[in-house]
């Protein structure tokens, strides 16, 4: 068993967060062959029960944004889907709670160390941006996503994205440039990376 699969097995057995409302259920996918890293927030309640990352309305929109089908998205040799928190964190006043910090502190560097072939990292939402763009992000999510060309033109391309949740429909309407400009570039980049 390779280091990547051994690490995934360890993570799937993780019980650090026993206090979570639905209990621990780490939901992620990766392999050392993956070329694209999808760094999200944390699984939602629907995803927790389906035991598969982004297997909900947010995932449908995300796959549409990326221009990939379900088979491609759920192929760990193509896409690593590694949220900041691996388990459903519970409900807050205005949506799901933040991912538990202990998850990234315990596992994130170990995972990144077994993903040597990543050519593009997609950072979805504030918590992923805080981790992957700590010194480079703008003052808020809209400005960070709006400055996407700066991030994608780096040697190690990172593309900041808003969360694909239906809760962000208002943001998408207020920022038409996202679908008109960024998504075309994103789909082109995804296709190029996957065809290599």
N, C-alpha and C positions, 0 to 999 in steps of 0.2 A: 504494500500500500504506500503510495506517495505521501510526501509531507502535507500536500494540500488536502488529500482525502482523510488523512489521520487527524488533521486539525479540524476539518468539518465534523468529523465524528465526535471529537471532544466538545465542540461547541453545541452540537445537537443534544448532548447529554448534560449541558450546563444547567445548574439549578441555583445560581447565585441569587436570583430575584424571586425567592419563594413568596414574597409579600404581594405580588401582582394579583389583581382581581381575578384573573382567569388562570393564574399559575404560570410558570415558565413554559414556553414553547418556542424555542429559537427558530425563526423562519428566515432563511437566506439560501443562496446558492452560489457556488464558485468552483472553479477548477484552475489549475495552473495554466491551462491553455487559453483562458478567457482573454479577449482583446478589449472588451469594453466593461468598465465598472460603473454600475448604477448605485450611487450612494444616496439612499433615501433617509427617511426619518425613523419610523418604526412601523411594524405591521398594524393594521386596523383590526377591529373586532371580526369583521367578515373574513379577512385573511387568516386570522388566528384559527378560526374554525375550519377553513379550507386547507390550512397547513402548506400554503404556497404563496410566495411573495407577489404582491400586486395582482391578486386574483379577485379583482373587484372593479367597480366603475372607474376608480383612479387608474388602475392598471390598463383598462381598455383605452382610456385617453392617452396614457403614457405610450402604449404600443403604437397608437395612431401618430403621436408626435414623432416617434422614432422611425416610423415607416417600416416596422417589422411585424411579423405574424406571431402567434402564440408559440409555435414550434421553435422559432428562432429565439424568442425572448426567454423561453424556459430551457434553452440548451446551455448548460453551465460552461461548456467549452467555448461558447461565443460571448455570453454575457454573465458577468458576476453581479449578483444583486445582493448588496451588503448594506443594510440600513445601519443607522447610528445606534439604534437599539433593536435587538433581535426579537423581542417579545412585546406583545400588546401591552402598553403602559396603563391603560384605563382611561375613563372619560373625565374631562375637566368641564369647566363652565361653558367654554366656547369651542368644544371639540375634544380630540384626544389629548391626553397629557403629553408632556415632553418625554422623549426617550430617556431611559435611565443612564446617567453618565458612566456608571460602573461598567456597562457593557463595552463601550468604546475604550475605556481605560484598560480593560482586561484583554480584549481580543483584537482591536483594530490593527495595531502595528503588526501583530503576528500574521493576520490575514494578508495585509499588503505585502509582507515579505514573501508570501508564497504565490504572488500574482505577478510574475516577471514580464508578462506579455501584454500588459494593459497599455493601449495606445490612446485611449480616450476615457476620461472620467466625467460622468454626469453627476453634478451635485444638486440634489433636489431639496429645496427648503433651507431655512435658517440654520438648523443644527448641523446639517452636512456642510453648509458653507462655512460655519464657524470652525469646523475641523479641517476641511480641505483648503480653505482660502483664508487662514487666520490673519495674515498680514496684507492680503491683496483685495479683500472685498470692500465694497463701497459702504456708505453709511446706512443703507437699507437694501432690502431684497430687490425692489424695483430698479434701483440704480445699479446694483450688481448684475442683475440679469440684463439690464439695458446696455451694459458695457461688455457684452458677451464676446465681441470681436477681439478684445484685448486678451481674454482668457484662452480662446481657442487658437490663437496664433502663437502660443508659447511652445517650447520644445516638448513639454509634457502637457498636452492640451486638456483643459478642464472646462466644462461648460456648465455654468450655473443655470438652473431652471426653477420656476415656481413649482409648487406641488400641483400635480394634475387632478387634485380633488375637485368634485363638482362645487365645493364651497368657494373655489377660486374663479367662478364664472364672471363675477363682477370685475375682478382684476384683469381677466383676459379681455373683457369688453373695453376697459379703460386703456389697455395697452395693445392696440391692434398690430403694432410693429412686431410683437412676439410671433404671431402666426404668419404674418406677411413676409417677414425677413428671416428671423432666427430659425424657424422650423425648416425652411427650405435648406438652409446651410447645415442644420443638424442632420436631416435625412441624407443629404449628400455625403456628409462625413461618416455617418454610420455605415452606409452602403460601401464606401471606399474601404473602411477598416475591415468590414466583414468579408469583402471579396479578396483580400490579400491572402 
